[in-house]
């Protein structure tokens, strides 16, 4: 593998005007150091992906792209979500990049891990995961739910890299395989391990958000977790079947118990037990229907085969074409 390669850093952005100046500054410094060390080419790029922002995010990206040769951008026609924005950036950048790194714009993921990822790539790894070595910046609730989520996904048979989010390096070949997966319900943390190839891990300390507010409130985190569960496992449906058999078994036992009580002359008509049974069974049925409906909804969105993102403007491709003409 050649020691000099083109690297693109894909950064999804949604209303990130408060952090964009600092993010650009830090990422450009990292790229310049790698160029000076003769590890990457001078036409390596930062690819900011504007995911339908309502603030001045795109104006800043456009301005930076004209001011700095390292900076480029992709503008989506509307908000497609974090995973769709990541995929759009990888799609554009992987066409002529030897490796692509994805990182969020909020600077919570330590950019100083990028040179370590590059070193692992140069050693032959085609997938390099950025893994948090602690969760000190998270609340106790978030740490607990994250740990529970990874354990539950492991129980369902889904292979995830614990404490690894969407901070990773992918070779061009790994990007091509990733893009061959066509599902619309995107959960890249689960898809990337399916790509295979030689992988490595780089550990880093998670930081506080530089500025602005988190784009992943509790509601979105729950939805994201549900997407991960229902996109990679049918165990919940099997659990519903098991629950159904258990309820039937309990019903048979209660029926036998009722007969025994009647024979012994101890018949007690209880309003409470009747109402509890009705409400309990009704709740189980609604939960079961909801879980099945979640899977049906996934099928509904997949069979329509709608685009996972729509690119309105691609400065990255424009810049690359201009550089190739020189």
N, C-alpha and C positions, 0 to 999 in steps of 0.2 A: 504494500500500500504506500503510495506517495506521501511524503511528509508534508507537502504543501497542497491544501485542498480548499475548496470554497465552502464556507460555513454561512448558514442563514439562521438568524434567531427570530422565531415567530412569536409575536406578543399580541394576544387578543386584548382589545380595549373596548370598554363600555363606560362612557362618561368618566374618562380618566384625565381630564384636563389638569387637575391638581397635581398629579404625579408625573405627567408626561415629560416635563423638562428634566427632572432628576433621573428618570428611567433612561431617557435618551443619553444623558451625560454619562451615566455609569456603564451602560452597555457599549457605547462608543469607546470608552476607555479600555474596556475588556478586549474589544475587537482590535484596537490599535496595538495593544500589548502583544496579542497573538500574532499580528502581522509583523511586528518588530522582532519577535522570536522566530519568525519564518516557519510558522506552523499552518497558517491559513493565507489565502490570497488576498490581495488588496481590494478585490471586488466582492468580498464577503459583505453580507447585508443584515440589517435589522428590518424585519417585515412587521410593521404595526398593522393589525387588522381591526378596522373600525366596525364594531358590531352594532350599527344603527344608533350611535350615540346621539343624544339630544343637546349636548353642550358643544364646546369648541374643539373637541378631540380631533376631528378630521381636519379642521383648519390648521391645527398645530402640526399634525402629521404631514400635511401637504407642504407647509412652510419649512419644516425640518428637512424634508426630502430635497427641497431646492437649495437648502443651505449646506447640508452635509452629504457627502457622497456615500456614506455608510447607510443612510436612512432611506427607506422606501415604505410603501404602504399599500394596503388593499382595503377598499371601501365596499362593504356589503350594502345591498339595497334596503335592508331593514334589519331588525334585531332577530338573529337566528339562534341566539344562545351561545354560551361559552364554548361548548363542544363543537358546534357548527363553525364558529369563528376559528377555532384551532385547526379544524380540518381544512377550511378555506385557505388559511395561511400555508399549511403543509402542502396542499395541492399546488399552489402557485410556486412556492419556493423550491420544492423537490424536483421540479422540471430540469433545473441546471445546477443544483447544489449537491455537493458530495455528502453533506450531512446537514441536518436541521435540528435545532434546539428549540423547544417550546418552553415559555416561561410567562407567568402572569405579570401584569404591568405594575402591581402594587408594591414591588420590591420586598415582599416578605420572604421570597425565595432568594437566598444569598447568591448574587451574581458571581461571586468569587469561586463558586463551584464549577463555573463554565470551563476554565482552563483544565480542571481535573477531568471533566467529561471529555474534553478534547484529547487529553493524554490517554484515556482509556480507549477512545476511538482509534488513536494511532497505534495502540497495542493490538488492535484487531476486533474490539467489541463493536457490534453494530446497533446495539440498544444499550444505552446507559441511563439508569434510573437515578434521579435525584431523590435521596431518602433523608427525611428529617431525623436527626439524632435525638431530638427532644420535642416536647409540645408545651414548653413553659409559657409560650405566648398565648396559648389557648385557655379558655375557661375550663373549670372542672367539668362542667356539663358537656362541653364540646369534646374534651379528651375522653370522657367516659363513653359517649355515644359513638365516637370514632373507633374506639377499641371494640365496642360491642358490634359495630357494623363489620369490621374486618373478621371478627370471629364468626359471625353469622354467615358471611359470604364464604368463609372457609368450610363451614358446616354444609353449605349448599353445593360445595364442590367447585366454586369459582376461584380460579387462581389469580390472586392480586398480590402486589408487592406492598406489604404493610408500611404505612407512613410515607408512601410515595404518591404524590398527586399528579399534576400534569407538567412537571418539570423534568424533562428528559431529553436525551439526544437520540436521534434515529439516523442511520445511514440512508443513503438514497435507495438502496435495495429494500431496507426495512420500510421506508415510506411507501414504496410501490406496493408492497404486500399489504400494508395498512389500508391504503386507498382502494385495494381490491375488495375489502369488506364493504358491502353495500347497505347495511342496515341504516334505517332512519333514526331509530332510537339509540342515540350515540352514548356510549359509556366507554371512553377511550382507555380508562384505567384497566378495564377488563379485556379490551380488544388487543392492546399492545402486547401483553404476555403471550397471546395466541400467535403472534407473528413468528416467534421462535428466533433463531440465530443466536450467536454468542452475545451474552449480556454481561453487564457489570453494574455495580452500585457506587455512587459517590454520596458520602454523608455530609450534611451541613446543618447549621443551626437556623431554625425558623425565626425570623425577625417580626417586629411589630409592623403594621402597615404604615408606609411613609406618610401618606395623607389620604384624605377622602374617607368614604365609608365602604364597608364590605359589600360586594355585589352578590353575596351568597347568604341571605338571611335564612332563618330556620325553615321557612316555607320552601325555599328553593333547595335547601340541603335535604329535606325529607323527600322531595320530588326526585332529586338526583339519586338518592339511595334507592328509591323504588324503581327507578329506571335501571339501575345496576342489577337489582335482584331479579326483576321480571324479564330482563333482556338476556340473562345468562343461565337461568335455572327454572325448571318446572316443579321443583320440590314443593313450593307452596300449594300447588294444585294437588299433589300427592298427599300432602298433610291434611288437606280438606277431606280427601277420601278416607284417610285414617280417622279423622275426627268424626265423620259420618258413621263409620262402623262402630266407633266407641259409643256414640250416642244410641245407636240401635241396640248395642249390648246392654247398656244401662237401662234402656227401656224394657228389654226382655226381663232383666233382673227385677225391675220394679213391678212388672206384671206378675211375675212369680210371687214376689213378696205380697202383692195385693191379694192374690188368690189364697195364700197361706193365712193372711190376716182375716179374710172373709170366712174361711173354714173354721177358724178359731173363734169367730164371733166378735172380732175387734174391728168393726168398720167405723172409721172416723172420716167424715167429709171435711176436708180442709181447703178453705178458700186460698190461703197463703201459698200452700204447696202448688196448687193449680196455677195461680198467677205467676209464680216464680218459674214454673216449667214453661209456660207460654212465652214469657219474656226471654228466658234463656235460649230456647230453641229459635225464637224469632231473631234474636241477636246473632246466633251462630249462622243462621240462614242468610242474613243480610251481609255479614262479613264474607261468607263463602261466595255469594253472588258478586260482591265487590271485587274479590281477588280474581275470580274467573273473568269478570268484566274488564279488569286491567289487562289481562292477556288478550282478550278479544280486541280491545282498543289498540294494543300494539300491532296485532295482525292487520287491523283496519288501516293504520298509518303506513305500514310496510307495503301492503299490496297496491296502494295508490302510487307508489314510486315517485313522489314529488321530490324536487331538488332539495338537497340538504342545505344548500346556501346559494345565493345569487350574488355574483360580483358586479358591482356597479362601476368601479374604477380600479385599475390595477397598475399602480405606479411602479411596482417591483418589476413586472414584465417590461414596461416601457423603458425603465432605466437599463435593464439587462440587454435589451435589444440595441439601445444606443451605445452601450459599452462594447458590444460585440462588433459593431460597425467600425469602431475606431482602430 
